[in-house]
């Protein structure tokens, strides 16, 4: 909550291993082996069924709602 307040109205580059930390951000960029392989909102990335979607499923175990 404090981070959200601090980041409001700013461009932020955030690197996270825990996807729930960044799922609410406006735009997510997935980098694999030094290359951008996916980008979009949390929902768009889940719909793509790619790396982000796979990682989200593994981390959430089906228990974390996509809309936080």
PQR file of N, CA, C, O and H, with PARSE charges and radii, in Angstrom:
ATOM      1  N   UNK A   1       0.830  -1.187   0.000 -0.4000 1.5000
ATOM      2  CA  UNK A   1       0.000   0.000   0.000 -0.0000 2.0000
ATOM      3  C   UNK A   1       0.877   1.255   0.000  0.5500 1.7000
ATOM      4  O   UNK A   1       0.610   2.190  -0.755 -0.5500 1.4000
ATOM      5  N   UNK A   2       1.899   1.287   0.819 -0.4000 1.5000
ATOM      6  CA  UNK A   2       2.799   2.434   0.833 -0.0000 2.0000
ATOM      7  C   UNK A   2       3.534   2.575  -0.492  0.5500 1.7000
ATOM      8  O   UNK A   2       3.731   3.686  -0.984 -0.5500 1.4000
ATOM      9  H   UNK A   2       2.116   0.528   1.432  0.4000 1.0000
ATOM     10  N   UNK A   3       3.942   1.438  -1.074 -0.4000 1.5000
ATOM     11  CA  UNK A   3       4.613   1.473  -2.373 -0.0000 2.0000
ATOM     12  C   UNK A   3       3.687   2.026  -3.446  0.5500 1.7000
ATOM     13  O   UNK A   3       4.116   2.811  -4.291 -0.5500 1.4000
ATOM     14  H   UNK A   3       3.782   0.535  -0.675  0.4000 1.0000
ATOM     15  N   UNK A   4       2.436   1.626  -3.420 -0.4000 1.5000
ATOM     16  CA  UNK A   4       1.475   2.113  -4.409 -0.0000 2.0000
ATOM     17  C   UNK A   4       1.337   3.623  -4.315  0.5500 1.7000
ATOM     18  O   UNK A   4       1.260   4.306  -5.336 -0.5500 1.4000
ATOM     19  H   UNK A   4       2.088   0.988  -2.734  0.4000 1.0000
ATOM     20  N   UNK A   5       1.305   4.140  -3.110 -0.4000 1.5000
ATOM     21  CA  UNK A   5       1.213   5.577  -2.883 -0.0000 2.0000
ATOM     22  C   UNK A   5       2.448   6.284  -3.441  0.5500 1.7000
ATOM     23  O   UNK A   5       2.336   7.309  -4.113 -0.5500 1.4000
ATOM     24  H   UNK A   5       1.367   3.584  -2.281  0.4000 1.0000
ATOM     25  N   UNK A   6       3.600   5.739  -3.161 -0.4000 1.5000
ATOM     26  CA  UNK A   6       4.868   6.311  -3.599 -0.0000 2.0000
ATOM     27  C   UNK A   6       4.998   6.304  -5.124  0.5500 1.7000
ATOM     28  O   UNK A   6       5.561   7.233  -5.703 -0.5500 1.4000
ATOM     29  H   UNK A   6       3.691   4.907  -2.614  0.4000 1.0000
ATOM     30  N   UNK A   7       4.479   5.261  -5.774 -0.4000 1.5000
ATOM     31  CA  UNK A   7       4.618   5.111  -7.223 -0.0000 2.0000
ATOM     32  C   UNK A   7       3.531   5.831  -8.019  0.5500 1.7000
ATOM     33  O   UNK A   7       3.660   5.970  -9.235 -0.5500 1.4000
ATOM     34  H   UNK A   7       4.021   4.506  -5.304  0.4000 1.0000
ATOM     35  N   UNK A   8       2.481   6.283  -7.373 -0.4000 1.5000
ATOM     36  CA  UNK A   8       1.349   6.905  -8.068 -0.0000 2.0000
ATOM     37  C   UNK A   8       1.799   8.069  -8.945  0.5500 1.7000
ATOM     38  O   UNK A   8       2.507   8.964  -8.484 -0.5500 1.4000
ATOM     39  H   UNK A   8       2.377   6.170  -6.385  0.4000 1.0000
ATOM     40  N   UNK A   9       1.386   8.051 -10.211 -0.4000 1.5000
ATOM     41  CA  UNK A   9       1.686   9.129 -11.138 -0.0000 2.0000
ATOM     42  C   UNK A   9       3.110   9.164 -11.656  0.5500 1.7000
ATOM     43  O   UNK A   9       3.526  10.149 -12.267 -0.5500 1.4000
ATOM     44  H   UNK A   9       0.812   7.324 -10.585  0.4000 1.0000
ATOM     45  N   UNK A  10       3.859   8.103 -11.421 -0.4000 1.5000
ATOM     46  CA  UNK A  10       5.264   8.062 -11.837 -0.0000 2.0000
ATOM     47  C   UNK A  10       5.522   6.869 -12.746  0.5500 1.7000
ATOM     48  O   UNK A  10       4.784   5.884 -12.730 -0.5500 1.4000
ATOM     49  H   UNK A  10       3.522   7.303 -10.925  0.4000 1.0000
ATOM     50  N   UNK A  11       6.584   6.977 -13.539 -0.4000 1.5000
ATOM     51  CA  UNK A  11       7.065   5.834 -14.302 -0.0000 2.0000
ATOM     52  C   UNK A  11       8.007   5.064 -13.394  0.5500 1.7000
ATOM     53  O   UNK A  11       8.966   5.626 -12.865 -0.5500 1.4000
ATOM     54  H   UNK A  11       7.184   7.777 -13.551  0.4000 1.0000
ATOM     55  N   UNK A  12       7.736   3.786 -13.216 -0.4000 1.5000
ATOM     56  CA  UNK A  12       8.516   2.962 -12.292 -0.0000 2.0000
ATOM     57  C   UNK A  12       9.013   1.722 -13.020  0.5500 1.7000
ATOM     58  O   UNK A  12       8.251   1.060 -13.726 -0.5500 1.4000
ATOM     59  H   UNK A  12       6.957   3.330 -13.647  0.4000 1.0000
ATOM     60  N   UNK A  13      10.272   1.416 -12.848 -0.4000 1.5000
ATOM     61  CA  UNK A  13      10.804   0.147 -13.332 -0.0000 2.0000
ATOM     62  C   UNK A  13      10.980  -0.721 -12.099  0.5500 1.7000
ATOM     63  O   UNK A  13      11.824  -0.448 -11.246 -0.5500 1.4000
ATOM     64  H   UNK A  13      10.890   1.954 -12.274  0.4000 1.0000
ATOM     65  N   UNK A  14      10.177  -1.766 -12.017 -0.4000 1.5000
ATOM     66  CA  UNK A  14      10.205  -2.656 -10.857 -0.0000 2.0000
ATOM     67  C   UNK A  14      10.583  -4.055 -11.313  0.5500 1.7000
ATOM     68  O   UNK A  14      10.066  -4.557 -12.311 -0.5500 1.4000
ATOM     69  H   UNK A  14       9.491  -1.988 -12.710  0.4000 1.0000
ATOM     70  N   UNK A  15      11.477  -4.668 -10.582 -0.4000 1.5000
ATOM     71  CA  UNK A  15      11.876  -6.045 -10.865 -0.0000 2.0000
ATOM     72  C   UNK A  15      11.389  -6.878  -9.694  0.5500 1.7000
ATOM     73  O   UNK A  15      11.684  -6.572  -8.539 -0.5500 1.4000
ATOM     74  H   UNK A  15      11.897  -4.260  -9.771  0.4000 1.0000
ATOM     75  N   UNK A  16      10.644  -7.930  -9.995 -0.4000 1.5000
ATOM     76  CA  UNK A  16      10.062  -8.713  -8.909 -0.0000 2.0000
ATOM     77  C   UNK A  16      10.053 -10.196  -9.239  0.5500 1.7000
ATOM     78  O   UNK A  16       9.841 -10.596 -10.384 -0.5500 1.4000
ATOM     79  H   UNK A  16      10.405  -8.178 -10.934  0.4000 1.0000
ATOM     80  N   UNK A  17      10.283 -10.983  -8.233 -0.4000 1.5000
ATOM     81  CA  UNK A  17      10.141 -12.430  -8.367 -0.0000 2.0000
ATOM     82  C   UNK A  17       8.746 -12.846  -7.920  0.5500 1.7000
ATOM     83  O   UNK A  17       8.213 -13.852  -8.390 -0.5500 1.4000
ATOM     84  H   UNK A  17      10.455 -10.658  -7.303  0.4000 1.0000
ATOM     85  N   UNK A  18       8.158 -12.076  -7.017 -0.4000 1.5000
ATOM     86  CA  UNK A  18       6.800 -12.365  -6.560 -0.0000 2.0000
ATOM     87  C   UNK A  18       5.844 -11.529  -7.407  0.5500 1.7000
ATOM     88  O   UNK A  18       5.744 -10.315  -7.225 -0.5500 1.4000
ATOM     89  H   UNK A  18       8.590 -11.259  -6.636  0.4000 1.0000
ATOM     90  N   UNK A  19       5.151 -12.173  -8.322 -0.4000 1.5000
ATOM     91  CA  UNK A  19       4.332 -11.478  -9.304 -0.0000 2.0000
ATOM     92  C   UNK A  19       3.169 -10.715  -8.689  0.5500 1.7000
ATOM     93  O   UNK A  19       2.719  -9.721  -9.259 -0.5500 1.4000
ATOM     94  H   UNK A  19       5.232 -13.159  -8.470  0.4000 1.0000
ATOM     95  N   UNK A  20       2.675 -11.154  -7.546 -0.4000 1.5000
ATOM     96  CA  UNK A  20       1.564 -10.442  -6.912 -0.0000 2.0000
ATOM     97  C   UNK A  20       1.971  -9.020  -6.534  0.5500 1.7000
ATOM     98  O   UNK A  20       1.113  -8.152  -6.378 -0.5500 1.4000
ATOM     99  H   UNK A  20       3.040 -11.962  -7.083  0.4000 1.0000
ATOM    100  N   UNK A  21       3.264  -8.779  -6.386 -0.4000 1.5000
ATOM    101  CA  UNK A  21       3.774  -7.446  -6.058 -0.0000 2.0000
ATOM    102  C   UNK A  21       3.576  -6.473  -7.216  0.5500 1.7000
ATOM    103  O   UNK A  21       3.388  -5.278  -6.990 -0.5500 1.4000
ATOM    104  H   UNK A  21       3.961  -9.484  -6.513  0.4000 1.0000
ATOM    105  N   UNK A  22       3.614  -6.963  -8.441 -0.4000 1.5000
ATOM    106  CA  UNK A  22       3.564  -6.080  -9.611 -0.0000 2.0000
ATOM    107  C   UNK A  22       2.310  -6.253 -10.471  0.5500 1.7000
ATOM    108  O   UNK A  22       2.130  -5.520 -11.443 -0.5500 1.4000
ATOM    109  H   UNK A  22       3.766  -7.935  -8.625  0.4000 1.0000
ATOM    110  N   UNK A  23       1.452  -7.194 -10.135 -0.4000 1.5000
ATOM    111  CA  UNK A  23       0.293  -7.518 -10.979 -0.0000 2.0000
ATOM    112  C   UNK A  23      -0.617  -6.318 -11.231  0.5500 1.7000
ATOM    113  O   UNK A  23      -1.268  -6.256 -12.273 -0.5500 1.4000
ATOM    114  H   UNK A  23       1.597  -7.789  -9.345  0.4000 1.0000
ATOM    115  N   UNK A  24      -0.676  -5.381 -10.316 -0.4000 1.5000
ATOM    116  CA  UNK A  24      -1.576  -4.230 -10.447 -0.0000 2.0000
ATOM    117  C   UNK A  24      -1.006  -3.086 -11.291  0.5500 1.7000
ATOM    118  O   UNK A  24      -1.714  -2.120 -11.574 -0.5500 1.4000
ATOM    119  H   UNK A  24      -0.146  -5.431  -9.469  0.4000 1.0000
ATOM    120  N   UNK A  25       0.251  -3.182 -11.691 -0.4000 1.5000
ATOM    121  CA  UNK A  25       0.867  -2.100 -12.457 -0.0000 2.0000
ATOM    122  C   UNK A  25       0.250  -1.988 -13.853  0.5500 1.7000
ATOM    123  O   UNK A  25      -0.325  -2.949 -14.362 -0.5500 1.4000
ATOM    124  H   UNK A  25       0.827  -3.967 -11.461  0.4000 1.0000
ATOM    125  N   UNK A  26       0.374  -0.813 -14.464 -0.4000 1.5000
ATOM    126  CA  UNK A  26      -0.263  -0.534 -15.758 -0.0000 2.0000
ATOM    127  C   UNK A  26       0.282  -1.373 -16.901  0.5500 1.7000
ATOM    128  O   UNK A  26      -0.471  -1.791 -17.780 -0.5500 1.4000
ATOM    129  H   UNK A  26       0.842  -0.032 -14.051  0.4000 1.0000
ATOM    130  N   UNK A  27       1.581  -1.620 -16.894 -0.4000 1.5000
ATOM    131  CA  UNK A  27       2.213  -2.351 -17.996 -0.0000 2.0000
ATOM    132  C   UNK A  27       3.316  -3.228 -17.432  0.5500 1.7000
ATOM    133  O   UNK A  27       4.155  -2.773 -16.655 -0.5500 1.4000
ATOM    134  H   UNK A  27       2.192  -1.280 -16.180  0.4000 1.0000
ATOM    135  N   UNK A  28       3.301  -4.481 -17.830 -0.4000 1.5000
ATOM    136  CA  UNK A  28       4.314  -5.435 -17.393 -0.0000 2.0000
ATOM    137  C   UNK A  28       5.114  -5.888 -18.604  0.5500 1.7000
ATOM    138  O   UNK A  28       4.565  -6.090 -19.687 -0.5500 1.4000
ATOM    139  H   UNK A  28       2.619  -4.850 -18.461  0.4000 1.0000
ATOM    140  N   UNK A  29       6.412  -6.044 -18.407 -0.4000 1.5000
ATOM    141  CA  UNK A  29       7.296  -6.502 -19.473 -0.0000 2.0000
ATOM    142  C   UNK A  29       8.005  -7.749 -18.967  0.5500 1.7000
ATOM    143  O   UNK A  29       8.623  -7.732 -17.902 -0.5500 1.4000
ATOM    144  H   UNK A  29       6.858  -5.880 -17.527  0.4000 1.0000
ATOM    145  N   UNK A  30       7.913  -8.827 -19.732 -0.4000 1.5000
ATOM    146  CA  UNK A  30       8.557 -10.088 -19.359 -0.0000 2.0000
ATOM    147  C   UNK A  30       9.826 -10.228 -20.190  0.5500 1.7000
ATOM    148  O   UNK A  30       9.790 -10.171 -21.419 -0.5500 1.4000
ATOM    149  H   UNK A  30       7.411  -8.840 -20.597  0.4000 1.0000
ATOM    150  N   UNK A  31      10.945 -10.411 -19.502 -0.4000 1.5000
ATOM    151  CA  UNK A  31      12.236 -10.569 -20.172 -0.0000 2.0000
ATOM    152  C   UNK A  31      12.727 -11.987 -19.925  0.5500 1.7000
ATOM    153  O   UNK A  31      12.756 -12.454 -18.787 -0.5500 1.4000
ATOM    154  H   UNK A  31      10.974 -10.457 -18.504  0.4000 1.0000
ATOM    155  N   UNK A  32      13.110 -12.664 -20.991 -0.4000 1.5000
ATOM    156  CA  UNK A  32      13.650 -14.022 -20.894 -0.0000 2.0000
ATOM    157  C   UNK A  32      14.956 -14.066 -21.671  0.5500 1.7000
ATOM    158  O   UNK A  32      14.994 -13.739 -22.857 -0.5500 1.4000
ATOM    159  H   UNK A  32      13.087 -12.285 -21.916  0.4000 1.0000
ATOM    160  N   UNK A  33      16.000 -14.462 -21.015 -0.4000 1.5000
ATOM    161  CA  UNK A  33      17.333 -14.544 -21.618 -0.0000 2.0000
ATOM    162  C   UNK A  33      17.728 -13.234 -22.301  0.5500 1.7000
ATOM    163  O   UNK A  33      18.278 -13.232 -23.402 -0.5500 1.4000
ATOM    164  H   UNK A  33      15.970 -14.727 -20.051  0.4000 1.0000
ATOM    165  N   UNK A  34      17.435 -12.120 -21.622 -0.4000 1.5000
ATOM    166  CA  UNK A  34      17.846 -10.808 -22.102 -0.0000 2.0000
ATOM    167  C   UNK A  34      16.976 -10.189 -23.177  0.5500 1.7000
ATOM    168  O   UNK A  34      17.300  -9.118 -23.691 -0.5500 1.4000
ATOM    169  H   UNK A  34      16.988 -12.122 -20.727  0.4000 1.0000
ATOM    170  N   UNK A  35      15.875 -10.841 -23.528 -0.4000 1.5000
ATOM    171  CA  UNK A  35      14.990 -10.320 -24.581 -0.0000 2.0000
ATOM    172  C   UNK A  35      13.569 -10.136 -24.048  0.5500 1.7000
ATOM    173  O   UNK A  35      13.086 -10.923 -23.234 -0.5500 1.4000
ATOM    174  H   UNK A  35      15.612 -11.711 -23.111  0.4000 1.0000
ATOM    175  N   UNK A  36      12.917  -9.084 -24.524 -0.4000 1.5000
ATOM    176  CA  UNK A  36      11.511  -8.880 -24.181 -0.0000 2.0000
ATOM    177  C   UNK A  36      10.698  -9.907 -24.953  0.5500 1.7000
ATOM    178  O   UNK A  36      10.724  -9.937 -26.183 -0.5500 1.4000
ATOM    179  H   UNK A  36      13.310  -8.444 -25.185  0.4000 1.0000
ATOM    180  N   UNK A  37       9.973 -10.751 -24.220 -0.4000 1.5000
ATOM    181  CA  UNK A  37       9.195 -11.810 -24.864 -0.0000 2.0000
ATOM    182  C   UNK A  37       7.686 -11.605 -24.727  0.5500 1.7000
ATOM    183  O   UNK A  37       6.913 -12.172 -25.500 -0.5500 1.4000
ATOM    184  H   UNK A  37       9.951 -10.727 -23.220  0.4000 1.0000
ATOM    185  N   UNK A  38       7.264 -10.807 -23.758 -0.4000 1.5000
ATOM    186  CA  UNK A  38       5.843 -10.526 -23.565 -0.0000 2.0000
ATOM    187  C   UNK A  38       5.710  -9.155 -22.928  0.5500 1.7000
ATOM    188  O   UNK A  38       6.592  -8.715 -22.190 -0.5500 1.4000
ATOM    189  H   UNK A  38       7.892 -10.347 -23.130  0.4000 1.0000
ATOM    190  N   UNK A  39       4.603  -8.482 -23.216 -0.4000 1.5000
ATOM    191  CA  UNK A  39       4.299  -7.245 -22.516 -0.0000 2.0000
ATOM    192  C   UNK A  39       2.811  -6.982 -22.584  0.5500 1.7000
ATOM    193  O   UNK A  39       2.138  -7.361 -23.543 -0.5500 1.4000
ATOM    194  H   UNK A  39       3.887  -8.840 -23.815  0.4000 1.0000
ATOM    195  N   UNK A  40       2.306  -6.326 -21.550 -0.4000 1.5000
ATOM    196  CA  UNK A  40       0.892  -6.014 -21.479 -0.0000 2.0000
ATOM    197  C   UNK A  40       0.464  -5.846 -20.039  0.5500 1.7000
ATOM    198  O   UNK A  40       1.295  -5.767 -19.133 -0.5500 1.4000
ATOM    199  H   UNK A  40       2.852  -6.018 -20.771  0.4000 1.0000
ATOM    200  N   UNK A  41      -0.842  -5.793 -19.836 -0.4000 1.5000
ATOM    201  CA  UNK A  41      -1.365  -5.746 -18.473 -0.0000 2.0000
ATOM    202  C   UNK A  41      -1.348  -7.161 -17.897  0.5500 1.7000
ATOM    203  O   UNK A  41      -1.102  -8.134 -18.609 -0.5500 1.4000
ATOM    204  H   UNK A  41      -1.516  -5.858 -20.571  0.4000 1.0000
ATOM    205  N   UNK A  42      -1.610  -7.252 -16.615 -0.4000 1.5000
ATOM    206  CA  UNK A  42      -1.676  -8.558 -15.961 -0.0000 2.0000
ATOM    207  C   UNK A  42      -2.683  -9.462 -16.685  0.5500 1.7000
ATOM    208  O   UNK A  42      -2.378 -10.610 -17.007 -0.5500 1.4000
ATOM    209  H   UNK A  42      -1.810  -6.461 -16.036  0.4000 1.0000
ATOM    210  N   UNK A  43      -3.880  -8.931 -16.933 -0.4000 1.5000
ATOM    211  CA  UNK A  43      -4.927  -9.732 -17.583 -0.0000 2.0000
ATOM    212  C   UNK A  43      -4.539 -10.142 -19.002  0.5500 1.7000
ATOM    213  O   UNK A  43      -4.782 -11.276 -19.415 -0.5500 1.4000
ATOM    214  H   UNK A  43      -4.128  -7.998 -16.671  0.4000 1.0000
ATOM    215  N   UNK A  44      -3.935  -9.215 -19.745 -0.4000 1.5000
ATOM    216  CA  UNK A  44      -3.507  -9.534 -21.108 -0.0000 2.0000
ATOM    217  C   UNK A  44      -2.456 -10.641 -21.109  0.5500 1.7000
ATOM    218  O   UNK A  44      -2.499 -11.547 -21.942 -0.5500 1.4000
ATOM    219  H   UNK A  44      -3.737  -8.294 -19.410  0.4000 1.0000
ATOM    220  N   UNK A  45      -1.522 -10.563 -20.180 -0.4000 1.5000
ATOM    221  CA  UNK A  45      -0.472 -11.578 -20.111 -0.0000 2.0000
ATOM    222  C   UNK A  45      -1.034 -12.937 -19.712  0.5500 1.7000
ATOM    223  O   UNK A  45      -0.578 -13.968 -20.207 -0.5500 1.4000
ATOM    224  H   UNK A  45      -1.487  -9.827 -19.504  0.4000 1.0000
ATOM    225  N   UNK A  46      -2.019 -12.946 -18.823 -0.4000 1.5000
ATOM    226  CA  UNK A  46      -2.653 -14.219 -18.460 -0.0000 2.0000
ATOM    227  C   UNK A  46      -3.360 -14.826 -19.669  0.5500 1.7000
ATOM    228  O   UNK A  46      -3.295 -16.036 -19.886 -0.5500 1.4000
ATOM    229  H   UNK A  46      -2.390 -12.109 -18.420  0.4000 1.0000
ATOM    230  N   UNK A  47      -4.037 -13.982 -20.458 -0.4000 1.5000
ATOM    231  CA  UNK A  47      -4.751 -14.463 -21.648 -0.0000 2.0000
ATOM    232  C   UNK A  47      -3.804 -15.031 -22.699  0.5500 1.7000
ATOM    233  O   UNK A  47      -4.174 -15.941 -23.440 -0.5500 1.4000
ATOM    234  H   UNK A  47      -4.089 -13.000 -20.282  0.4000 1.0000
ATOM    235  N   UNK A  48      -2.581 -14.498 -22.767 -0.4000 1.5000
ATOM    236  CA  UNK A  48      -1.595 -14.978 -23.748 -0.0000 2.0000
ATOM    237  C   UNK A  48      -1.189 -16.421 -23.488  0.5500 1.7000
ATOM    238  O   UNK A  48      -0.847 -17.151 -24.417 -0.5500 1.4000
ATOM    239  H   UNK A  48      -2.281 -13.759 -22.164  0.4000 1.0000
ATOM    240  N   UNK A  49      -1.227 -16.828 -22.232 -0.4000 1.5000
ATOM    241  CA  UNK A  49      -0.846 -18.195 -21.894 -0.0000 2.0000
ATOM    242  C   UNK A  49       0.636 -18.477 -22.049  0.5500 1.7000
ATOM    243  O   UNK A  49       1.031 -19.620 -22.282 -0.5500 1.4000
ATOM    244  H   UNK A  49      -1.505 -16.234 -21.476  0.4000 1.0000
ATOM    245  N   UNK A  50       1.460 -17.449 -21.924 -0.4000 1.5000
ATOM    246  CA  UNK A  50       2.906 -17.606 -22.086 -0.0000 2.0000
ATOM    247  C   UNK A  50       3.645 -17.764 -20.766  0.5500 1.7000
ATOM    248  O   UNK A  50       3.134 -18.350 -19.812 -0.5500 1.4000
ATOM    249  H   UNK A  50       1.140 -16.521 -21.736  0.4000 1.0000
ATOM    250  N   UNK A  51       4.853 -17.231 -20.734 -0.4000 1.5000
ATOM    251  CA  UNK A  51       5.724 -17.355 -19.563 -0.0000 2.0000
ATOM    252  C   UNK A  51       5.084 -16.745 -18.320  0.5500 1.7000
ATOM    253  O   UNK A  51       5.057 -17.376 -17.263 -0.5500 1.4000
ATOM    254  H   UNK A  51       5.268 -16.755 -21.509  0.4000 1.0000
ATOM    255  N   UNK A  52       4.566 -15.517 -18.440 -0.4000 1.5000
ATOM    256  CA  UNK A  52       3.967 -14.844 -17.286 -0.0000 2.0000
ATOM    257  C   UNK A  52       2.811 -15.667 -16.732  0.5500 1.7000
ATOM    258  O   UNK A  52       2.706 -15.875 -15.523 -0.5500 1.4000
ATOM    259  H   UNK A  52       4.589 -15.005 -19.298  0.4000 1.0000
ATOM    260  N   UNK A  53       1.953 -16.128 -17.619 -0.4000 1.5000
ATOM    261  CA  UNK A  53       0.797 -16.928 -17.210 -0.0000 2.0000
ATOM    262  C   UNK A  53       1.227 -18.195 -16.474  0.5500 1.7000
ATOM    263  O   UNK A  53       0.637 -18.568 -15.460 -0.5500 1.4000
ATOM    264  H   UNK A  53       2.037 -15.959 -18.601  0.4000 1.0000
ATOM    265  N   UNK A  54       2.248 -18.841 -16.990 -0.4000 1.5000
ATOM    266  CA  UNK A  54       2.771 -20.055 -16.360 -0.0000 2.0000
ATOM    267  C   UNK A  54       3.337 -19.752 -14.976  0.5500 1.7000
ATOM    268  O   UNK A  54       3.062 -20.473 -14.017 -0.5500 1.4000
ATOM    269  H   UNK A  54       2.727 -18.538 -17.814  0.4000 1.0000
ATOM    270  N   UNK A  55       4.122 -18.693 -14.874 -0.4000 1.5000
ATOM    271  CA  UNK A  55       4.695 -18.315 -13.580 -0.0000 2.0000
ATOM    272  C   UNK A  55       3.608 -17.922 -12.589  0.5500 1.7000
ATOM    273  O   UNK A  55       3.690 -18.266 -11.410 -0.5500 1.4000
ATOM    274  H   UNK A  55       4.346 -18.107 -15.653  0.4000 1.0000
ATOM    275  N   UNK A  56       2.584 -17.199 -13.061 -0.4000 1.5000
ATOM    276  CA  UNK A  56       1.481 -16.790 -12.188 -0.0000 2.0000
ATOM    277  C   UNK A  56       0.774 -18.025 -11.623  0.5500 1.7000
ATOM    278  O   UNK A  56       0.483 -18.093 -10.428 -0.5500 1.4000
ATOM    279  H   UNK A  56       2.517 -16.919 -14.018  0.4000 1.0000
ATOM    280  N   UNK A  57       0.503 -18.992 -12.491 -0.4000 1.5000
ATOM    281  CA  UNK A  57      -0.172 -20.223 -12.057 -0.0000 2.0000
ATOM    282  C   UNK A  57       0.669 -20.973 -11.028  0.5500 1.7000
ATOM    283  O   UNK A  57       0.134 -21.494 -10.050 -0.5500 1.4000
ATOM    284  H   UNK A  57       0.738 -18.937 -13.462  0.4000 1.0000
ATOM    285  N   UNK A  58       1.967 -21.030 -11.242 -0.4000 1.5000
ATOM    286  CA  UNK A  58       2.850 -21.726 -10.301 -0.0000 2.0000
ATOM    287  C   UNK A  58       2.920 -21.015  -8.959  0.5500 1.7000
ATOM    288  O   UNK A  58       2.902 -21.654  -7.907 -0.5500 1.4000
ATOM    289  H   UNK A  58       2.402 -20.606 -12.037  0.4000 1.0000
ATOM    290  N   UNK A  59       3.001 -19.682  -9.000 -0.4000 1.5000
ATOM    291  CA  UNK A  59       3.139 -18.929  -7.757 -0.0000 2.0000
ATOM    292  C   UNK A  59       1.840 -18.845  -6.978  0.5500 1.7000
ATOM    293  O   UNK A  59       1.845 -18.907  -5.749 -0.5500 1.4000
ATOM    294  H   UNK A  59       3.015 -19.162  -9.854  0.4000 1.0000
ATOM    295  N   UNK A  60       0.736 -18.704  -7.680 -0.4000 1.5000
ATOM    296  CA  UNK A  60      -0.529 -18.515  -6.982 -0.0000 2.0000
ATOM    297  C   UNK A  60      -1.155 -19.831  -6.562  0.5500 1.7000
ATOM    298  O   UNK A  60      -1.954 -19.869  -5.626 -0.5500 1.4000
ATOM    299  H   UNK A  60       0.732 -18.654  -8.678  0.4000 1.0000
ATOM    300  N   UNK A  61      -0.807 -20.896  -7.234 -0.4000 1.5000
ATOM    301  CA  UNK A  61      -1.409 -22.185  -6.914 -0.0000 2.0000
ATOM    302  C   UNK A  61      -2.919 -22.140  -7.038  0.5500 1.7000
ATOM    303  O   UNK A  61      -3.623 -22.962  -6.450 -0.5500 1.4000
ATOM    304  H   UNK A  61      -0.158 -20.866  -7.995  0.4000 1.0000
ATOM    305  N   UNK A  62      -3.424 -21.164  -7.813 -0.4000 1.5000
ATOM    306  CA  UNK A  62      -4.866 -21.026  -7.997 -0.0000 2.0000
ATOM    307  C   UNK A  62      -5.557 -20.285  -6.869  0.5500 1.7000
ATOM    308  O   UNK A  62      -6.784 -20.185  -6.858 -0.5500 1.4000
ATOM    309  H   UNK A  62      -2.853 -20.496  -8.290  0.4000 1.0000
ATOM    310  N   UNK A  63      -4.779 -19.753  -5.900 -0.4000 1.5000
ATOM    311  CA  UNK A  63      -5.388 -19.112  -4.738 -0.0000 2.0000
ATOM    312  C   UNK A  63      -5.388 -17.593  -4.782  0.5500 1.7000
ATOM    313  O   UNK A  63      -6.124 -16.964  -4.022 -0.5500 1.4000
ATOM    314  H   UNK A  63      -3.782 -19.834  -5.908  0.4000 1.0000
ATOM    315  N   UNK A  64      -4.582 -16.983  -5.653 -0.4000 1.5000
ATOM    316  CA  UNK A  64      -4.521 -15.528  -5.718 -0.0000 2.0000
ATOM    317  C   UNK A  64      -5.394 -15.067  -6.870  0.5500 1.7000
ATOM    318  O   UNK A  64      -5.186 -15.477  -8.012 -0.5500 1.4000
ATOM    319  H   UNK A  64      -3.984 -17.494  -6.270  0.4000 1.0000
ATOM    320  N   UNK A  65      -6.353 -14.232  -6.587 -0.4000 1.5000
ATOM    321  CA  UNK A  65      -7.232 -13.712  -7.638 -0.0000 2.0000
ATOM    322  C   UNK A  65      -6.439 -12.811  -8.567  0.5500 1.7000
ATOM    323  O   UNK A  65      -5.546 -12.087  -8.128 -0.5500 1.4000
ATOM    324  H   UNK A  65      -6.522 -13.899  -5.660  0.4000 1.0000
ATOM    325  N   UNK A  66      -6.763 -12.854  -9.836 -0.4000 1.5000
ATOM    326  CA  UNK A  66      -6.040 -12.064 -10.832 -0.0000 2.0000
ATOM    327  C   UNK A  66      -6.208 -10.572 -10.616  0.5500 1.7000
ATOM    328  O   UNK A  66      -5.346  -9.794 -11.024 -0.5500 1.4000
ATOM    329  H   UNK A  66      -7.489 -13.442 -10.193  0.4000 1.0000
ATOM    330  N   UNK A  67      -7.305 -10.151  -9.979 -0.4000 1.5000
ATOM    331  CA  UNK A  67      -7.535  -8.719  -9.777 -0.0000 2.0000
ATOM    332  C   UNK A  67      -7.119  -8.240  -8.400  0.5500 1.7000
ATOM    333  O   UNK A  67      -7.541  -7.165  -7.974 -0.5500 1.4000
ATOM    334  H   UNK A  67      -8.005 -10.784  -9.648  0.4000 1.0000
ATOM    335  N   UNK A  68      -6.316  -8.996  -7.703 -0.4000 1.5000
ATOM    336  CA  UNK A  68      -5.802  -8.698  -6.370 -0.0000 2.0000
ATOM    337  C   UNK A  68      -6.949  -8.604  -5.432  0.5500 1.7000
ATOM    338  O   UNK A  68      -6.754  -8.358  -4.242 -0.5500 1.4000
ATOM    339  H   UNK A  68      -5.974  -9.870  -8.049  0.4000 1.0000
TER
END
